Amino acid sequence: MKDSPVTDNSDLASFGYRQELKRSMGSFSSFAAGFSYISILTGLFQMFHLGYGVAGPAFFWTWPFVLAGQLLVALCFAELASRFPLSGGVYQWAKFTGNSFFGWMTGWIYLACLIVTLAAVAMALQVSLPQISSSFQIIGTLNDPKSVAVNAILLGSILIVISTIINARGIKLLAVVNNIGVFAELVGIILLIVLLFLSRVRSPVEAVVNIQAGGSGFNSFPDLTVLMAATALTASYVLYGFDTAGTLAEETHDPRKKAPRAILQALLAAGFSGLLVLLFALMAVPDLGMPDLGNISGGLPMLVKSVLGETAGKLFLCIVIFAILVCTFAVHSGAVRLMFAMGRDGRLPFSKSLSEVSRKTQVPVLATLLCGLAAIIILVVNIQFPKVFELVTSIGMLWANLAYWIVVAVQLKNRFTSARKGVDIDAKFSLGKWGFPVNILALIWSSFMIINVSWPRTATYGLGWYNQYAAWLYTAVLICLGVFVHYYKLHKNKRESIS
């Protein structure tokens, strides 16, 4: 029998919270939230050139590798989403399986990640819009890297403003836009897969194994392992954010059942469709040695136009742009819900204002505005960075996986504690006897992801020690600031309770 809203509200009350957000999301909307965050048409079209520029077609093999690793994390998250159906996702999971400090640090890091990711996704317009019409290259030309970066920031800032308006109007409008966008993206992906397959000029073996041209390539699987870490950034950037379905739990009907399923469905649907897009694209491209395939002004958008023709290619890029819009809205909504959840617990400065929900739209309006403003500031502050595109995307990936690492680490610790105490941790979704091995492998995988994404590669972060170690420096500052804010709020709350 389908749980009623009253049952969902009572379930929420058992955690000490009252229903403030509007429960209006069903199964498809929950799935759409996670799928639109991952957004194959956004991530692949935005990041294809980075992987191809390093390893050529060989970077295809990083996709199934990263998908398998992220699936381990998603399985752990699905179990947690079933046990703790609360707005804020990873923040709540770390808090309830660990303690308030782990919850705070996870929420703090992931909130920063979501705001950075919002900035990074918005910049994806630069990859597609100028290829539809050169008039979208408002500043300078596509041949000037600095002009490309500044134009990307301008287009991204405009999109973030639009996202702020849509998110501030309420979850109902956002869900409708999201559902339409995900449906269009699914149709677009299927259409792209079919058209690329029909346009193939080489076999799968010639495309991704016996490679004669393009990038670094490889002649054996030992060579592939050397390239794996450096080229995994494309897949790593695309295949995260599946936890968004759990983040919107308080706006979903029967979230204990629907959120875990949506998390896994979103990752698997995006993972396998992305795998086919990559494979058939490499089978269809006229020349694997085309230098622009590894350039931001070329990449997958150029490949699609070269295979489908100028007119059909541009029409398909319009679907890609719509996917970018919806992805931006989804990331923004996730950041807002996390800020709301932390503010509701009194864990952020100005918590009362940040957690205040509008009676008209049933959305925390101030949190929505601040998330959008912070994302624009991130773009503007880094406008002079020589590799602003790579920096922002890599920082977002690093902080996401750092937050994921904390969650799976405290979850594993909780498993050992529960096992010793004989506590039943079953929920509507449970890994059962597979819980321990999956959790251990997920922790190992998350550790690899953190090291790999933050590694000071010149190809990712540019020349100069400050540029190469920017990810580590920014992360150290974020953690130190997070520790300071945590203990400051803790001391302030104690002082207020005494007075």
C-alpha positions in Angstrom: 0.0 0.0 0.0 1.3 3.5 -0.9 2.2 5.5 2.2 0.2 8.6 2.7 1.7 12.1 3.3 0.7 11.8 6.9 2.8 8.7 7.3 5.8 10.4 5.6 5.3 13.4 7.9 5.2 11.2 11.0 8.3 9.5 9.8 10.0 12.8 9.5 8.8 13.8 13.0 10.5 10.7 14.4 13.8 12.4 13.6 12.8 15.6 15.4 11.8 17.6 12.3 8.4 19.0 11.2 7.3 19.0 7.6 8.1 22.4 6.0 8.9 21.6 2.4 6.2 20.4 0.0 6.0 16.7 -0.8 5.1 16.7 -4.4 7.7 14.4 -6.0 6.9 10.8 -7.2 9.1 8.0 -8.5 10.0 9.6 -11.8 10.7 13.0 -10.3 13.0 11.4 -7.7 14.9 9.5 -10.4 14.9 12.7 -12.6 16.6 14.6 -9.8 19.6 12.3 -9.7 19.7 11.7 -13.5 19.6 15.4 -14.3 22.5 16.1 -11.9 24.6 13.5 -13.6 23.4 14.6 -17.0 25.3 12.7 -19.6 24.6 15.3 -22.3 26.0 17.9 -20.0 29.1 16.2 -18.6 30.2 14.2 -21.7 29.9 17.2 -24.0 31.6 19.4 -21.5 34.5 17.1 -20.5 35.1 14.8 -23.5 38.0 17.0 -24.8 40.0 16.7 -21.6 40.1 12.9 -21.7 40.6 12.7 -25.4 43.4 15.3 -25.3 45.4 13.1 -22.9 44.9 9.6 -24.2 42.8 9.7 -27.4 40.2 7.0 -27.8 41.9 5.0 -25.0 40.2 7.1 -22.4 37.0 5.1 -23.2 38.1 2.4 -20.8 38.1 4.8 -17.9 34.3 5.0 -18.1 33.4 1.4 -17.1 36.2 1.6 -14.5 34.7 4.7 -12.8 31.1 3.4 -13.2 32.0 0.3 -11.3 33.6 2.2 -8.5 30.8 4.8 -8.2 28.3 2.0 -8.1 29.9 0.7 -4.9 29.4 4.1 -3.3 25.8 4.4 -4.7 24.9 1.0 -3.1 26.1 2.3 0.3 24.1 5.6 -0.2 21.0 3.7 -1.2 21.0 1.9 2.1 21.5 5.1 4.0 18.8 6.9 2.0 16.4 4.2 3.1 17.3 4.5 6.8 17.5 8.3 6.9 15.0 9.9 4.5 15.9 13.5 5.3 16.7 16.7 3.4 20.4 17.2 3.2 21.4 13.7 2.1 25.1 13.1 2.9 25.1 15.6 5.8 22.3 13.7 7.6 23.8 10.3 6.8 27.2 11.2 8.2 25.5 12.9 11.3 23.4 9.9 12.2 25.9 7.1 11.4 28.8 9.1 12.9 28.4 12.2 15.0 27.7 15.9 14.8 31.2 16.8 13.8 31.4 14.3 11.0 28.0 15.4 9.8 29.1 19.1 9.9 32.3 18.5 8.0 30.5 16.4 5.4 27.8 19.0 4.9 30.3 21.8 4.9 32.5 20.2 2.2 29.6 19.0 0.1 27.9 22.4 0.3 31.1 23.9 -1.1 31.2 21.2 -3.7 27.7 21.8 -4.9 28.3 25.6 -5.2 31.5 25.0 -7.1 29.7 22.3 -9.3 26.9 24.8 -10.0 29.6 27.2 -11.3 31.3 24.4 -13.3 28.0 23.1 -14.9 26.9 26.6 -15.9 30.2 27.1 -17.7 29.3 24.1 -19.9 27.3 26.5 -22.1 30.6 27.6 -23.6 31.2 24.2 -25.0 28.0 24.1 -27.0 26.5 27.6 -27.6 29.3 29.0 -29.7 29.2 25.9 -31.9 25.6 26.7 -32.7 26.4 30.3 -33.6 29.5 32.4 -33.3 27.3 35.2 -32.0 27.3 33.4 -28.6 31.1 34.1 -28.4 30.3 37.5 -27.0 33.8 38.3 -25.8 36.8 37.8 -28.2 37.1 34.8 -30.4 37.2 31.0 -30.0 40.9 31.0 -31.0 41.9 33.0 -27.9 41.9 30.8 -24.7 41.5 33.9 -22.4 38.5 35.1 -24.3 37.0 31.6 -24.2 37.4 31.5 -20.4 35.9 35.0 -19.9 33.0 34.2 -22.2 32.3 31.0 -20.4 32.1 32.9 -17.1 29.7 35.4 -18.6 27.4 32.7 -20.1 27.6 30.7 -16.8 26.7 33.7 -14.7 23.6 34.4 -16.8 22.5 30.8 -16.5 23.0 30.9 -12.7 20.7 33.9 -12.5 18.0 32.0 -14.4 18.5 29.0 -12.1 18.1 31.2 -9.0 14.8 32.5 -10.3 13.5 29.0 -11.2 14.5 27.5 -7.9 13.0 30.4 -5.9 9.6 29.8 -7.6 9.1 26.4 -5.8 9.7 22.7 -6.1 6.5 22.1 -8.2 7.8 24.3 -11.1 11.3 22.8 -10.7 10.0 19.3 -10.8 8.0 20.0 -14.0 11.0 21.5 -15.7 13.2 18.8 -14.5 10.9 16.0 -15.7 10.5 17.5 -19.1 14.3 18.0 -19.3 15.1 14.5 -18.3 12.5 13.0 -20.7 14.0 15.2 -23.5 17.5 14.1 -22.5 16.6 10.4 -22.5 15.0 10.7 -25.9 18.1 12.7 -27.1 20.5 10.1 -25.8 18.6 7.2 -27.5 18.5 9.2 -30.7 22.2 10.0 -30.6 23.1 6.4 -29.9 21.1 5.2 -32.8 22.4 7.9 -35.2 26.0 7.4 -34.2 25.6 3.6 -34.6 24.1 4.0 -38.1 27.0 6.3 -39.0 29.8 4.0 -37.8 32.9 3.7 -40.0 34.9 1.2 -37.9 34.3 -1.7 -35.6 34.4 -1.5 -31.8 37.8 -3.2 -31.7 39.2 -0.6 -34.2 37.7 2.2 -32.2 38.8 1.4 -28.6 41.4 -1.4 -28.8 43.5 -1.5 -31.9 43.9 2.2 -32.1 46.1 3.5 -34.9 45.6 7.3 -34.3 44.4 9.9 -31.9 45.9 11.2 -28.7 48.4 8.9 -26.9 46.5 5.8 -27.7 47.7 2.4 -26.4 48.8 -0.9 -27.8 48.3 -3.1 -24.7 46.4 -3.2 -21.5 49.5 -2.4 -19.4 49.7 0.8 -21.3 46.1 1.4 -20.5 46.7 1.2 -16.8 49.3 4.0 -17.0 46.8 6.3 -18.7 43.8 5.2 -16.6 44.3 7.6 -13.7 45.1 10.7 -15.7 42.1 10.2 -18.1 39.6 9.2 -15.5 38.7 12.8 -14.8 36.1 12.9 -17.6 34.1 9.9 -16.2 34.7 11.1 -12.6 33.2 14.5 -13.3 30.1 13.0 -15.0 29.4 10.1 -12.7 28.7 11.8 -9.3 25.7 13.6 -7.8 23.5 10.5 -7.9 22.8 11.2 -4.2 20.6 14.1 -5.2 17.5 11.8 -5.0 18.3 11.4 -1.3 18.9 15.1 -0.8 15.2 15.8 -1.8 13.8 13.1 0.4 11.5 15.5 2.4 9.9 16.5 -0.9 9.3 12.9 -2.1 6.4 10.6 -1.3 7.5 7.4 0.4 11.2 8.3 0.3 12.4 5.3 2.2 11.4 3.2 -0.8 11.8 5.6 -3.7 15.0 7.4 -2.9 17.3 4.3 -2.8 15.8 3.0 -6.0 16.2 6.4 -7.7 19.9 6.7 -6.6 20.8 3.4 -8.3 18.5 3.9 -11.3 20.0 7.4 -12.0 23.6 6.1 -11.9 23.0 3.0 -13.9 20.9 4.7 -16.6 23.5 7.5 -17.0 26.4 5.1 -16.8 25.3 2.6 -19.5 23.9 5.2 -21.8 27.1 7.2 -21.5 29.1 4.1 -22.3 27.2 3.6 -25.5 27.5 7.2 -26.6 31.3 7.1 -26.1 31.7 3.8 -27.9 29.5 4.7 -30.9 30.9 8.2 -31.2 34.4 6.7 -31.5 33.2 4.2 -34.0 31.5 7.0 -36.1 34.1 9.8 -36.1 35.6 10.2 -39.6 39.2 10.5 -38.3 40.4 9.5 -34.8 43.4 11.8 -35.3 41.4 15.0 -35.6 43.4 17.4 -33.3 40.3 19.4 -32.3 38.8 16.4 -30.6 41.1 17.2 -27.6 40.3 20.9 -27.6 37.6 22.8 -25.7 36.5 24.5 -29.0 36.0 21.1 -30.6 35.5 18.0 -28.5 32.3 16.0 -28.6 30.1 18.8 -30.0 32.4 19.0 -33.1 32.4 15.2 -33.4 28.6 15.2 -33.5 28.4 17.9 -36.1 31.0 16.1 -38.2 29.1 12.9 -38.1 25.5 14.1 -38.3 26.1 17.1 -40.5 26.0 20.8 -39.7 22.2 21.2 -39.5 21.3 18.0 -37.6 24.3 18.4 -35.4 23.2 21.9 -34.4 19.7 20.8 -33.7 21.0 18.1 -31.4 23.2 20.6 -29.6 20.0 22.4 -28.7 19.0 19.3 -26.8 22.4 19.4 -25.1 21.9 23.0 -24.1 18.5 22.2 -22.6 20.2 19.4 -20.6 22.7 21.8 -19.3 19.9 24.1 -18.1 18.2 21.3 -16.3 21.4 20.0 -14.8 22.2 23.5 -13.5 18.7 23.7 -11.9 19.2 20.3 -10.2 22.7 21.1 -8.8 21.3 24.4 -7.5 18.3 22.7 -5.8 20.7 20.2 -4.1 22.8 23.0 -2.7 19.7 24.8 -1.4 18.3 21.7 0.4 21.7 21.0 2.0 22.0 24.6 3.2 18.4 24.5 4.5 19.1 21.2 6.4 22.3 22.6 8.0 20.6 25.9 8.8 17.6 24.1 10.4 20.1 22.3 12.8 21.6 25.7 13.7 25.0 24.7 12.2 25.5 27.7 9.9 26.0 31.4 10.5 22.5 33.1 10.2 20.9 29.6 10.4 17.5 30.9 11.2 17.3 33.0 8.1 18.8 30.3 5.9 16.3 27.7 7.0 13.3 30.0 6.8 10.8 28.6 4.2 8.6 30.9 2.2 4.9 30.3 2.9 4.1 31.1 -0.7 6.6 28.9 -2.6 7.6 26.6 0.3 11.3 27.1 -0.6 14.1 28.6 1.5 14.5 31.7 -0.6 17.5 33.2 1.1 19.5 30.0 0.7 18.5 29.9 -3.0 19.8 33.4 -3.5 23.1 32.8 -1.6 23.9 29.6 -3.4 23.5 31.4 -6.8 25.5 34.4 -5.7 28.3 32.3 -4.3 28.6 30.3 -7.6 28.9 33.6 -9.6 31.5 34.9 -7.2 33.6 31.7 -7.7 33.6 32.2 -11.4 34.5 35.9 -11.1 37.3 35.3 -8.6 39.0 32.8 -10.8 38.6 34.7 -14.0 42.4 35.2 -14.3 43.3 31.6 -13.6 44.9 30.1 -16.7 42.9 26.9 -16.5 39.7 28.1 -14.8 37.6 25.5 -16.6 39.8 22.6 -15.4 40.2 24.1 -11.9 36.6 24.6 -11.1 35.5 21.2 -12.4 38.4 19.4 -10.6 37.7 21.2 -7.3 34.0 20.2 -7.5 35.0 16.5 -8.1 37.5 16.6 -5.3 35.2 18.0 -2.7 32.3 15.7 -3.7 34.5 12.6 -3.3 35.9 13.9 -0.1 32.4 14.2 1.3 31.6 10.7 -0.1 34.7 9.3 1.6 33.6 10.6 5.1 30.1 9.1 4.6 31.3 5.6 3.6 34.0 5.7 6.3 31.6 6.5 9.2 29.1 4.0 7.7 31.7 1.3 7.8 32.6 2.2 11.4 28.9 2.1 12.2 28.6 -1.4 10.7 31.3 -2.8 13.0 29.7 -1.1 16.0 26.2 -2.4 15.1 27.5 -5.9 14.5 29.2 -6.0 17.9 26.0 -4.8 19.6 23.7 -7.0 17.6 21.8 -4.0 16.2 19.6 -4.7 13.2 20.4 -2.2 10.5 17.9 -3.5 7.9 15.8 -1.0 6.1 13.5 -1.1 3.0 16.8 -1.3 1.1 19.6 -3.3 2.7 22.9 -4.8 1.4 22.6 -7.6 4.0 25.6 -9.8 4.1 27.2 -7.9 1.2 27.3 -4.7 3.3 30.8 -5.1 4.8 32.6 -6.0 1.5 30.8 -3.4 -0.5 31.4 -0.7 2.1 35.1 -1.6 2.4 35.6 -1.5 -1.4 33.6 1.8 -1.6 36.0 3.3 0.9 39.0 2.2 -1.0 37.5 3.5 -4.2 36.7 6.9 -2.7 40.3 7.1 -1.4 41.6 6.6 -5.0 39.3 9.2 -6.4 40.4 11.8 -3.9 44.1 11.2 -4.7 43.6 11.0 -8.4 41.5 14.1 -8.8 43.7 16.3 -6.6 47.0 15.0 -8.1 49.0 18.1 -9.3 49.1 17.4 -13.0 50.2 20.1 -15.4 47.5 19.0 -17.9 44.8 19.7 -15.3 46.0 22.6 -13.3 48.7 24.3 -15.5 52.2 25.4 -14.8 53.6 26.9 -11.6 53.5 25.4 -8.1 50.5 27.5 -7.0 48.4 26.4 -10.0 49.4 22.7 -9.7 48.7 22.6 -5.9 45.6 24.8 -6.1 43.3 21.9 -5.3 45.2 21.0 -2.2 45.5 24.6 -1.0 41.8 25.3 -1.5 40.9 22.1 0.3 43.1 22.9 3.2 41.6 26.3 3.5 38.1 24.9 3.3 38.7 22.3 6.0 40.4 24.8 8.4 37.6 27.2 7.9 35.0 24.5 8.4 36.6 23.4 11.7 36.7 27.0 12.9 33.0 27.7 12.0 32.0 24.4 13.7 33.6 25.1 17.0 32.5 28.8 16.9 28.9 27.8 16.4 29.2 25.1 19.0 30.5 27.6 21.6 28.0 30.2 20.6 25.0 27.8 20.9 26.2 26.7 24.3 26.5 30.2 25.5 23.1 31.1 24.2 21.5 28.1 25.9 23.1 29.0 29.3 21.9 32.6 29.0 
